[in-house]
């Protein structure tokens, strides 16, 4: 999620992590489902708002 929050494209993430673009795409799809979001922007905002806190801890 950090890479998404930094604004990196799937290809850039794949290159930096040594993965295929398809692997990144599949993992992001699963992350979106778990976060109940539909876009990179929503996922990045949710990550930014909760970064450094356990998911069960309420926001500020």
C-alpha positions as CSV (number, residue, x, y, z in Angstrom):
1,X,0.0,0.0,0.0
2,X,2.9,2.4,0.6
3,X,3.8,2.2,-3.1
4,X,0.2,3.0,-4.1
5,X,0.1,5.9,-1.6
6,X,3.3,7.2,-3.3
7,X,1.5,7.3,-6.6
8,X,3.4,4.5,-8.3
9,X,1.9,2.6,-11.3
10,X,1.6,-1.1,-11.3
11,X,4.6,-1.5,-13.6
12,X,6.7,0.7,-11.3
13,X,5.7,-1.4,-8.2
14,X,6.4,-4.6,-10.1
15,X,9.8,-3.4,-11.1
16,X,10.8,-2.3,-7.6
17,X,9.5,-5.5,-5.9
18,X,10.7,-7.9,-8.6
19,X,7.2,-9.1,-9.4
20,X,5.2,-9.3,-12.6
21,X,2.6,-6.6,-13.3
22,X,-0.1,-9.3,-13.2
23,X,0.9,-10.3,-9.7
24,X,0.7,-6.7,-8.5
25,X,-2.7,-6.4,-10.2
26,X,-4.1,-9.5,-8.5
27,X,-2.8,-8.5,-5.1
28,X,-4.2,-5.0,-5.4
29,X,-7.6,-6.4,-6.4
30,X,-7.6,-8.5,-3.2
31,X,-6.5,-5.5,-1.1
32,X,-9.4,-3.4,-2.6
33,X,-11.8,-6.2,-1.7
34,X,-10.6,-6.4,1.9
35,X,-10.6,-2.6,2.3
36,X,-14.0,-2.3,0.6
37,X,-12.8,0.3,-1.8
38,X,-13.1,0.5,-5.6
39,X,-10.0,2.6,-6.6
40,X,-6.4,3.3,-6.0
41,X,-7.3,6.7,-4.7
42,X,-9.7,5.3,-2.1
43,X,-7.1,2.7,-1.0
44,X,-4.4,5.3,-0.8
45,X,-6.5,7.6,1.3
46,X,-7.5,4.8,3.6
47,X,-3.9,3.8,4.0
48,X,-2.8,7.4,4.7
49,X,-5.5,7.8,7.3
50,X,-4.6,4.6,9.1
51,X,-0.8,4.3,8.5
52,X,1.0,3.4,11.7
53,X,-2.1,2.3,13.5
54,X,-3.6,-1.1,13.9
55,X,-6.8,-1.5,11.9
56,X,-8.9,-2.0,15.0
57,X,-7.8,1.3,16.6
58,X,-10.2,4.1,15.8
59,X,-9.1,7.1,13.8
60,X,-8.3,10.5,15.3
